[in-house]
């Protein structure tokens, strides 16, 4: 998993390294991470409402591969219970 942050150049956030599951990643949006409590081995979160591995986002990165933090920042929703991140 990449430790670089691929958001736009004008991102205002203060990055920090945090443990997510078994991984350490750069987190730029800690307030968005607080809603997730369970994670797969690769760090991807399970749905906070139903606990299933059904989270997705319609956002796709331009160019290179994005980090997990970028996906969290671009909001996730659950295909099973229709939960949406804040």
C-alpha positions in Angstrom: 0.0 0.0 0.0 1.4 3.4 -1.0 2.2 6.0 1.6 1.8 8.9 -0.7 -1.2 11.2 -0.8 -2.6 11.8 -4.3 -5.2 14.4 -3.5 -5.1 17.8 -5.3 -2.1 20.0 -4.7 -4.3 22.4 -2.6 -5.2 19.9 0.1 -5.2 21.7 3.4 -5.0 18.7 5.7 -2.2 17.8 8.1 -1.0 14.2 7.4 0.0 11.7 10.1 0.8 8.1 10.2 -1.7 5.8 11.9 -2.3 2.1 12.3 -5.2 0.8 10.2 -5.7 -2.9 10.7 -2.2 -4.4 10.3 -0.9 -1.5 8.2 0.5 1.9 8.9 -0.7 4.5 6.4 -0.6 8.2 6.0 -4.0 9.6 7.1 -4.9 13.1 5.9 -8.5 13.0 7.0 -8.6 11.5 10.5 -12.2 12.7 11.1 -13.4 10.5 8.2 -11.5 7.5 9.5 -13.2 7.6 12.9 -16.4 6.1 11.5 -14.6 2.8 10.6 -13.9 0.2 13.3 -13.2 -3.1 11.5 -10.8 -3.7 8.6 -9.7 -6.4 6.2 -6.1 -7.6 6.4 -5.2 -5.1 3.6 -6.6 -2.2 5.5 -9.9 -1.7 3.6 -12.7 -1.0 6.0 -15.8 -3.1 6.6 -19.2 -1.3 6.6 -19.7 0.3 10.1 -23.4 -0.5 10.0 -23.8 -4.0 8.7 -20.1 -5.2 9.0 -20.0 -6.6 5.5 -17.1 -6.1 3.0 -19.3 -4.2 0.5 -17.9 -0.7 0.6 -17.3 1.1 -2.7 -17.0 4.6 -4.2 -17.8 5.8 -7.7 -14.6 7.9 -7.5 -11.7 6.8 -9.6 -8.2 8.3 -9.4 -6.7 10.0 -12.4 -3.3 8.8 -13.4 -1.5 6.7 -10.8 -3.0 4.4 -8.2 -4.5 6.2 -5.2 -3.9 5.4 -1.6 -6.6 4.0 0.8 -6.8 7.4 2.4 -7.8 9.0 -0.9 -10.7 6.5 -1.3 -11.8 7.3 2.3 -11.6 11.0 1.6 -13.8 10.6 -1.5 -16.6 8.9 0.5 -17.7 5.3 0.6 -21.1 3.6 0.6 -22.3 0.1 1.3 -23.8 -2.0 -1.5 -25.6 -4.2 1.0 -27.2 -1.9 3.5 -26.9 1.5 1.6 -24.9 3.1 4.5 -23.0 6.2 3.3 -19.9 7.8 4.9 -20.1 11.3 6.2 
